[in-house]
Amino acid sequence: MDVEILSRLQFAGTIMFHYLFPPLSIGLGLQLFLCELAYFRTRNPAWEAAARFWTRVFAVNFAMGVATGIVMEFEFGTNWAAYSRFVGDVFGSALAAEGIFAFFLESGFLAVLVFGWDRVGPRMHLFSTLMVFLGSMFSAVWIVIANSWQQTPAGYHIVWQDVQGELIPRAEVTSFWGMVFNPSSVDRLTHTLIGAFVLGAFFVASVCSYYLLKNKHQEVAKRCLSIALPTAMAFTLLAAITGHDSAKKLVETQPAKLAAMEAHFHTSDEPTGLTLFGWPDAESETIHFGVTVPYLLSLMVYNDPTKPVPAMDQIPEDERPPVWLPFQTFHLMVGLGTMMIGVAALACLFWYRGIYGQSRWLMWAIVFMPVAAMTANQAGWITAEVGRQPWIVYPSVQDGVEMMGLRTADGLSESVTAEQVLSSIILFGIIYSMLFAVWVFVLNNKIQHGPESAEELTEYKRNLESDSMSKNFARSGKLLGGDMMDEGTR
């Protein structure tokens, strides 16, 4: 058993499980805010019922995200101690910013969002919803910045520390904003957030389409679909645009990753075509069953169909990433994204023409779209992380000076054994399986129960006001009775 492979599998498994929840929280946060904004503007009880329902769903997902995210911070210290020493100065500032600007903001207003419906006014509750949504986005901002720095480091230099007679390298921040706005951070951040918005929009559209198919909660479902379908359409298109921009940057910052994503093995003077699908074979450096569109990769990367794209043979052999997995996950992400654009466009067209409710096949397709969106999000991260191997921190050039990176094998903890990592993988697998079952069970219960009807919500608020008045009368009676007893005594 190889401790490096096991440690990578452990971190990949825990982060992929955790990453089921933050994109959904961010996407749901936007949908929740738009529903509550519609209620604030119209005071229509159906919009309030929708906002209350999505608040309950959001709270369940947020709790799962917090619980599963804590584990990864411990893994930095247990499995990746050398890596933590190398990036501690960089990650310390980014993660501290996340705690100050994101987590406190999000968690501070979450209580008002969940429990403040009948305790604060509509304006304050709308503001709390906005703050929770922004807090979830700010959390993603700092995490993606830290991850992007690993891909395209900037704003740092290397210092050497004497640790028990051995010189240990450490990255030290020289420019905080240079670190924040590293060459890939903006593109990666926008693409990540847009992917989350796509997931949230399709999740809301999925639940609402299910309600229409089952003839339940019709009014709330139709109102939410009027928001979810257009936002799904807009953000799937934006995801394609930002993804294209991110890929174009790779030819300068990470050419080995771009070559792996396209299984581009041999450089030539001819224009480079784009492989649509195939089965790459790194040993023979060929693609079996591949279908390639001539000139297209050159056109997409350089806006010039005649300029060749550098291939894997330009990269030293010991610095080449795996090819098969990044190739397949990248093409899976692109294929799912293209499918989601088509489905969202067709759904919006049917909605505009007023025939969406008559197309059961399309509604069933929308029901399953969150699976496609979640899979595309996961595939994108696998492409990004596997494609930068064998580096855990990519080498870079700053002001003409080549800066050292950190290989994945050199980031491991020296004291952790393969047996310890394997046992923790098994335990994590058991615990996460139970957590996933609980999440599915609770989420399914929330969805099956659904939102209150406008009439039920109106009746509930009327009873709440009646109870409040009764308590006030009772309190006034006690005070009045006490005053009369005091008067009689006197």
C-alpha positions as CSV (number, residue, x, y, z in Angstrom):
1,M,0.0,0.0,0.0
2,D,1.3,3.4,-1.0
3,V,0.7,6.1,1.7
4,E,0.7,8.9,-1.0
5,I,-2.0,7.2,-3.1
6,L,-4.1,6.4,0.0
7,S,-3.7,9.9,1.4
8,R,-4.8,11.4,-1.9
9,L,-7.8,9.0,-2.1
10,Q,-8.8,10.0,1.4
11,F,-8.7,13.7,0.8
12,A,-10.4,13.3,-2.6
13,G,-13.2,11.2,-1.0
14,T,-13.8,13.6,1.9
15,I,-13.7,16.8,-0.3
16,M,-15.9,15.3,-3.0
17,F,-18.5,14.3,-0.4
18,H,-18.2,17.8,1.2
19,Y,-18.6,19.4,-2.2
20,L,-22.0,18.0,-2.6
21,F,-23.3,20.6,-0.2
22,P,-21.6,24.1,-0.6
23,P,-22.6,24.5,-4.3
24,L,-26.2,23.6,-3.4
25,S,-26.2,26.0,-0.5
26,I,-24.9,28.8,-2.7
27,G,-27.3,28.1,-5.5
28,L,-30.3,27.7,-3.1
29,G,-29.3,30.9,-1.4
30,L,-29.8,32.9,-4.6
31,Q,-33.1,31.2,-5.3
32,L,-34.3,31.8,-1.7
33,F,-33.3,35.5,-1.9
34,L,-35.2,35.9,-5.2
35,C,-38.3,34.3,-3.8
36,E,-38.2,36.4,-0.7
37,L,-37.6,39.5,-2.7
38,A,-40.7,38.7,-4.7
39,Y,-42.7,38.3,-1.5
40,F,-41.3,41.6,-0.2
41,R,-42.4,43.4,-3.3
42,T,-45.8,41.8,-3.8
43,R,-46.8,40.6,-0.2
44,N,-48.3,37.6,-2.0
45,P,-48.6,34.7,0.6
46,A,-47.6,32.2,-2.1
47,W,-44.2,33.8,-2.4
48,E,-43.9,33.7,1.4
49,A,-44.8,30.0,1.5
50,A,-42.1,29.4,-1.1
51,A,-39.5,31.3,0.8
52,R,-40.3,29.6,4.1
53,F,-40.1,26.2,2.3
54,W,-36.7,26.8,0.7
55,T,-35.4,28.2,4.0
56,R,-36.0,24.8,5.6
57,V,-34.3,23.0,2.7
58,F,-31.4,25.4,2.9
59,A,-30.9,24.9,6.6
60,V,-30.6,21.1,6.2
61,N,-28.0,21.4,3.5
62,F,-26.1,24.1,5.3
63,A,-25.7,21.9,8.4
64,M,-24.4,19.1,6.3
65,G,-21.9,21.4,4.6
66,V,-20.5,22.6,8.0
67,A,-20.3,19.1,9.4
68,T,-18.4,17.6,6.5
69,G,-16.1,20.6,5.9
70,I,-14.4,20.4,9.3
71,V,-12.8,17.1,8.5
72,M,-10.6,18.5,5.8
73,E,-8.9,21.0,8.1
74,F,-7.7,18.2,10.3
75,E,-6.4,16.3,7.3
76,F,-4.0,19.1,6.5
77,G,-2.3,18.5,9.8
78,T,-2.5,14.7,9.9
79,N,-1.8,13.6,6.3
80,W,-0.2,16.7,4.8
81,A,2.0,18.2,7.4
82,A,4.9,19.1,5.0
83,Y,2.4,20.7,2.7
84,S,0.8,22.7,5.6
85,R,4.3,24.0,6.5
86,F,4.9,25.1,2.9
87,V,1.6,26.9,2.4
88,G,0.8,27.9,5.9
89,D,1.5,31.6,5.5
90,V,-0.6,31.7,2.3
91,F,-3.5,29.6,3.5
92,G,-3.5,31.2,7.0
93,S,-4.4,34.6,5.6
94,A,-7.0,33.3,3.1
95,L,-8.7,31.0,5.6
96,A,-8.7,33.7,8.3
97,A,-10.4,36.0,5.8
98,E,-13.0,33.3,5.2
99,G,-13.7,33.1,8.9
100,I,-14.0,36.8,9.4
101,F,-15.8,37.9,6.2
102,A,-17.8,34.8,5.4
103,F,-18.5,32.3,8.1
104,F,-19.4,34.8,10.8
105,L,-21.6,36.7,8.4
106,E,-23.4,33.6,7.2
107,S,-23.8,31.9,10.5
108,G,-24.7,35.2,12.3
109,F,-27.7,35.9,10.1
110,L,-28.7,32.2,9.7
111,A,-30.6,32.2,13.0
112,V,-32.6,35.2,11.9
113,L,-33.3,33.6,8.5
114,V,-34.5,30.3,10.0
115,F,-36.2,31.4,13.2
116,G,-37.0,35.0,12.6
117,W,-40.0,34.7,10.3
118,D,-42.5,35.8,12.9
119,R,-40.1,37.7,15.1
120,V,-38.6,40.4,12.8
121,G,-40.2,42.5,10.1
122,P,-40.1,41.6,6.3
123,R,-37.4,44.1,5.6
124,M,-35.0,42.8,8.3
125,H,-35.7,39.2,7.2
126,L,-35.0,40.0,3.6
127,F,-31.7,41.6,4.7
128,S,-30.8,38.5,6.7
129,T,-31.5,36.3,3.7
130,L,-29.2,38.5,1.6
131,M,-26.4,38.3,4.2
132,V,-26.6,34.5,4.4
133,F,-26.5,34.3,0.6
134,L,-23.5,36.7,0.4
135,G,-21.8,34.9,3.3
136,S,-22.0,31.6,1.5
137,M,-20.5,33.2,-1.6
138,F,-17.7,34.9,0.4
139,S,-16.8,31.5,1.9
140,A,-16.4,30.1,-1.6
141,V,-14.3,33.2,-2.6
142,W,-11.6,32.5,-0.1
143,I,-11.5,28.8,-0.6
144,V,-11.3,29.1,-4.3
145,I,-8.6,31.8,-4.0
146,A,-6.5,29.4,-1.8
147,N,-7.0,26.6,-4.3
148,S,-6.2,28.8,-7.3
149,W,-3.0,29.9,-5.6
150,Q,-1.9,26.2,-5.7
151,Q,-2.6,26.2,-9.4
152,T,-1.0,29.5,-10.3
153,P,1.0,30.8,-7.3
154,A,1.7,34.6,-7.2
155,G,2.6,37.2,-4.6
156,Y,5.0,35.1,-2.6
157,H,8.6,34.2,-2.2
158,I,10.4,31.1,-0.7
159,V,12.1,31.3,2.6
160,W,14.2,28.5,4.1
161,Q,13.8,27.5,7.7
162,D,16.3,25.5,9.8
163,V,14.3,22.7,11.4
164,Q,16.5,20.4,13.5
165,G,19.4,21.0,11.2
166,E,17.4,20.6,8.0
167,L,16.5,23.4,5.7
168,I,12.7,23.4,5.0
169,P,11.2,25.6,2.3
170,R,8.1,27.8,3.1
171,A,6.1,30.1,0.9
172,E,5.8,33.5,2.4
173,V,3.3,36.1,1.2
174,T,4.9,39.3,-0.2
175,S,1.8,40.8,-1.7
176,F,-1.6,39.9,-0.2
177,W,-3.5,41.2,-3.2
178,G,-1.0,39.6,-5.6
179,M,-1.9,36.3,-3.9
180,V,-5.6,37.0,-4.0
181,F,-5.6,38.0,-7.7
182,N,-3.3,35.3,-8.9
183,P,-3.6,34.5,-12.7
184,S,-6.4,32.0,-12.4
185,S,-8.4,33.1,-9.3
186,V,-11.0,35.3,-11.0
187,D,-11.8,32.9,-13.8
188,R,-11.9,29.9,-11.4
189,L,-14.1,31.8,-8.9
190,T,-16.6,33.0,-11.4
191,H,-16.9,29.5,-13.0
192,T,-17.3,27.9,-9.6
193,L,-20.0,30.3,-8.4
194,I,-21.9,30.0,-11.7
195,G,-21.7,26.3,-11.4
196,A,-23.3,26.6,-8.0
197,F,-26.0,28.9,-9.3
198,V,-26.8,26.3,-12.1
199,L,-27.1,23.6,-9.5
200,G,-29.4,25.7,-7.3
201,A,-31.6,26.7,-10.2
202,F,-32.0,23.2,-11.4
203,F,-32.7,21.9,-7.9
204,V,-35.5,24.3,-7.4
205,A,-36.8,23.6,-10.9
206,S,-36.6,19.8,-10.3
207,V,-38.6,19.9,-7.1
208,C,-41.2,22.2,-8.6
209,S,-41.5,20.1,-11.8
210,Y,-42.0,17.0,-9.5
211,Y,-44.8,18.9,-7.8
212,L,-46.5,19.7,-11.1
213,L,-46.2,16.1,-12.2
214,K,-47.8,14.9,-8.9
215,N,-50.4,17.7,-9.0
216,K,-49.2,19.1,-5.7
217,H,-48.5,22.6,-4.5
218,Q,-49.3,24.0,-7.9
219,E,-49.3,27.7,-7.1
220,V,-45.9,27.7,-5.3
221,A,-44.4,25.4,-7.9
222,K,-45.3,27.6,-10.8
223,R,-44.1,30.8,-9.1
224,C,-40.7,29.2,-8.3
225,L,-40.3,27.8,-11.8
226,S,-40.8,31.4,-13.2
227,I,-37.5,32.2,-11.4
228,A,-35.6,28.9,-11.6
229,L,-35.9,28.2,-15.3
230,P,-34.6,31.6,-16.5
231,T,-31.8,31.6,-14.1
232,A,-30.8,28.1,-15.1
233,M,-30.8,29.2,-18.7
234,A,-28.7,32.3,-18.0
235,F,-26.1,30.6,-15.8
236,T,-25.6,27.5,-18.0
237,L,-24.6,29.9,-20.8
238,L,-22.4,31.9,-18.5
239,A,-20.8,28.6,-17.3
240,A,-19.8,27.8,-20.9
241,I,-18.3,31.3,-21.3
242,T,-16.3,31.3,-18.1
243,G,-15.2,27.7,-18.6
244,H,-13.8,28.7,-22.0
245,D,-11.9,31.6,-20.5
246,S,-10.4,29.3,-17.9
247,A,-9.3,26.8,-20.4
248,K,-7.7,29.4,-22.6
249,K,-5.5,30.6,-19.7
250,L,-4.1,27.0,-19.3
251,V,-1.9,27.3,-22.4
252,E,0.1,29.9,-20.5
253,T,-0.1,28.8,-16.8
254,Q,-0.5,25.0,-17.0
255,P,0.1,23.7,-20.5
256,A,0.6,20.1,-19.1
257,K,-3.0,20.2,-17.7
258,L,-4.4,21.4,-21.0
259,A,-2.5,18.7,-22.9
260,A,-3.9,16.1,-20.5
261,M,-7.5,17.4,-20.8
262,E,-7.3,17.0,-24.6
263,A,-5.0,13.9,-24.6
264,H,-2.8,16.0,-26.9
265,F,0.4,13.9,-27.0
266,H,2.4,15.1,-30.0
267,T,3.3,18.7,-31.0
268,S,3.4,19.4,-34.7
269,D,3.4,22.4,-37.1
270,E,-0.2,21.6,-38.1
271,P,-3.2,23.2,-36.5
272,T,-4.6,21.3,-33.5
273,G,-8.0,19.7,-33.6
274,L,-10.4,19.2,-30.7
275,T,-11.1,15.6,-29.6
276,L,-14.8,15.2,-28.8
277,F,-14.5,11.8,-27.1
278,G,-12.2,8.8,-27.1
279,W,-10.1,6.4,-25.0
280,P,-6.6,7.9,-24.3
281,D,-3.7,5.5,-24.0
282,A,-0.8,7.3,-22.3
283,E,1.6,4.3,-22.9
284,S,1.2,4.3,-26.6
285,E,0.4,8.0,-26.7
286,T,-2.7,7.5,-28.9
287,I,-6.5,8.0,-28.6
288,H,-8.6,4.9,-29.4
289,F,-12.0,5.4,-30.9
290,G,-11.4,9.2,-30.9
291,V,-13.4,11.7,-32.9
292,T,-11.6,15.0,-33.6
293,V,-12.8,18.2,-35.1
294,P,-9.9,19.7,-37.1
295,Y,-8.6,23.2,-36.2
296,L,-11.0,23.7,-33.4
297,L,-8.6,23.5,-30.4
298,S,-6.3,26.0,-32.0
299,L,-9.2,28.3,-32.7
300,M,-10.6,28.0,-29.1
301,V,-7.2,28.6,-27.4
302,Y,-5.6,31.2,-29.7
303,N,-8.6,32.5,-31.7
304,D,-6.4,31.4,-34.6
305,P,-7.3,28.1,-36.4
306,T,-3.7,27.8,-37.8
307,K,-1.6,28.1,-34.7
308,P,-0.6,24.7,-33.1
309,V,-1.2,24.1,-29.4
310,P,1.8,22.7,-27.3
311,A,1.4,19.0,-26.5
312,M,2.5,16.6,-23.8
313,D,5.9,16.0,-25.4
314,Q,6.9,19.5,-24.5
315,I,6.6,18.6,-20.8
316,P,9.4,16.7,-19.0
317,E,8.4,13.1,-18.3
318,D,8.5,13.4,-14.5
319,E,6.2,16.4,-14.6
320,R,3.5,15.0,-16.8
321,P,0.0,14.5,-15.2
322,P,-2.2,11.4,-15.7
323,V,-4.1,11.7,-19.0
324,W,-7.1,9.3,-18.9
325,L,-8.9,10.7,-15.9
326,P,-8.6,14.5,-16.6
327,F,-9.6,13.8,-20.3
328,Q,-12.7,11.9,-19.3
329,T,-13.9,14.2,-16.5
330,F,-13.3,17.3,-18.6
331,H,-15.3,15.9,-21.5
332,L,-18.0,14.7,-19.1
333,M,-18.2,18.2,-17.7
334,V,-18.4,19.8,-21.1
335,G,-21.0,17.2,-22.4
336,L,-23.2,17.6,-19.3
337,G,-22.9,21.4,-19.6
338,T,-24.0,21.3,-23.2
339,M,-26.9,19.1,-22.4
340,M,-28.0,21.4,-19.6
341,I,-28.0,24.4,-21.9
342,G,-30.2,22.6,-24.3
343,V,-32.7,21.4,-21.6
344,A,-32.8,24.8,-20.0
345,A,-33.4,26.5,-23.3
346,L,-36.2,24.1,-24.2
347,A,-37.8,24.4,-20.8
348,C,-37.8,28.2,-21.0
349,L,-39.3,28.1,-24.5
350,F,-42.1,25.8,-23.3
351,W,-42.6,28.0,-20.3
352,Y,-42.9,31.1,-22.4
353,R,-45.3,29.5,-24.7
354,G,-47.4,28.3,-21.8
355,I,-47.1,24.6,-22.6
356,Y,-44.5,23.5,-20.0
357,G,-47.1,21.8,-17.8
358,Q,-48.2,19.7,-20.8
359,S,-44.7,18.2,-21.5
360,R,-44.4,15.5,-19.0
361,W,-41.2,14.2,-20.6
362,L,-39.5,17.6,-20.3
363,M,-40.6,17.9,-16.7
364,W,-39.2,14.5,-15.9
365,A,-35.9,15.6,-17.6
366,I,-35.8,18.7,-15.4
367,V,-36.4,16.4,-12.3
368,F,-33.1,14.7,-13.0
369,M,-31.1,17.8,-14.0
370,P,-29.6,18.4,-10.5
371,V,-27.8,15.0,-10.8
372,A,-26.2,16.3,-14.1
373,A,-25.3,19.7,-12.5
374,M,-23.8,18.0,-9.4
375,T,-21.8,15.6,-11.5
376,A,-20.5,18.4,-13.7
377,N,-19.3,20.3,-10.6
378,Q,-17.5,17.2,-9.3
379,A,-16.0,16.4,-12.7
380,G,-14.7,20.0,-13.0
381,W,-12.8,19.7,-9.7
382,I,-11.4,16.3,-10.5
383,T,-10.1,17.7,-13.8
384,A,-8.5,20.7,-12.0
385,E,-6.9,18.7,-9.2
386,V,-5.7,15.6,-11.1
387,G,-4.5,17.7,-14.0
388,R,-1.9,19.6,-11.9
389,Q,-0.2,16.4,-10.7
390,P,2.5,15.6,-9.8
391,W,2.4,19.1,-8.2
392,I,0.5,20.0,-5.1
393,V,1.7,23.6,-5.6
394,Y,2.5,24.4,-9.2
395,P,5.9,26.0,-10.1
396,S,5.6,29.6,-11.3
397,V,7.6,32.5,-12.8
398,Q,7.5,35.9,-11.1
399,D,9.3,38.9,-12.5
400,G,11.3,36.6,-14.7
401,V,12.4,34.5,-11.7
402,E,11.4,30.8,-11.6
403,M,9.8,29.9,-8.2
404,M,9.9,26.4,-6.9
405,G,6.7,24.5,-6.4
406,L,5.9,21.5,-4.2
407,R,5.4,18.0,-5.4
408,T,2.5,16.0,-4.0
409,A,4.9,13.3,-2.7
410,D,6.9,15.9,-0.8
411,G,3.8,17.3,1.0
412,L,3.0,14.1,3.0
413,S,3.4,13.8,6.7
414,E,6.4,11.7,7.6
415,S,4.9,10.0,10.6
416,V,1.6,8.7,9.0
417,T,1.6,5.1,7.8
418,A,-0.4,3.5,5.0
419,E,-2.3,1.3,7.5
420,Q,-3.5,4.3,9.5
421,V,-4.7,6.1,6.4
422,L,-6.5,3.0,5.1
423,S,-8.3,2.5,8.5
424,S,-9.4,6.2,8.4
425,I,-10.7,5.8,4.9
426,I,-12.9,2.9,6.0
427,L,-14.2,4.8,9.0
428,F,-14.9,7.9,6.9
429,G,-16.7,5.7,4.4
430,I,-19.0,4.3,7.1
431,I,-19.7,7.7,8.8
432,Y,-20.2,9.5,5.5
433,S,-22.5,6.8,4.2
434,M,-24.7,7.2,7.4
435,L,-24.6,11.0,7.0
436,F,-25.6,10.8,3.4
437,A,-28.5,8.5,4.3
438,V,-29.7,10.9,6.9
439,W,-29.4,13.9,4.5
440,V,-31.4,12.1,1.8
441,F,-34.0,11.0,4.4
442,V,-34.5,14.5,5.9
443,L,-34.4,16.2,2.5
444,N,-36.9,13.8,1.1
445,N,-39.3,14.4,4.1
446,K,-39.0,18.2,3.6
447,I,-39.8,17.8,-0.2
448,Q,-42.6,15.3,0.3
449,H,-44.2,17.6,2.9
450,G,-43.8,20.6,0.6
451,P,-44.6,24.2,1.3
452,E,-47.8,25.4,3.0
453,S,-50.5,26.7,0.9
454,A,-51.3,30.4,0.9
455,E,-54.5,29.7,2.8
456,E,-52.7,27.6,5.4
457,L,-50.1,30.2,5.9
458,T,-52.7,33.0,6.2
459,E,-54.6,30.9,8.8
460,Y,-51.3,30.2,10.7
461,K,-50.5,33.9,10.9
462,R,-54.0,34.7,12.0
463,N,-53.8,32.1,14.8
464,L,-50.4,33.4,15.8
465,E,-51.7,37.0,16.1
466,S,-54.7,35.7,18.1
467,D,-52.4,33.8,20.5
468,S,-50.2,36.9,20.8
469,M,-53.2,39.0,21.6
470,S,-54.4,36.5,24.2
471,K,-51.1,36.5,25.9
472,N,-51.0,40.2,26.0
473,F,-54.5,40.3,27.5
474,A,-53.5,37.7,30.1
475,R,-50.4,39.6,30.9
476,S,-52.4,42.8,31.2
477,G,-54.9,41.1,33.5
478,K,-52.2,39.9,35.8
479,L,-50.8,43.3,36.1
480,L,-54.2,44.9,36.6
481,G,-55.1,42.3,39.2
482,G,-51.8,42.9,41.0
483,D,-52.5,46.6,41.1
484,M,-56.0,46.1,42.5
485,M,-54.7,43.8,45.2
486,D,-52.1,46.4,46.1
487,E,-54.8,49.0,46.2
488,G,-57.0,46.9,48.5
489,T,-54.1,46.2,50.9
490,R,-53.4,49.9,51.1
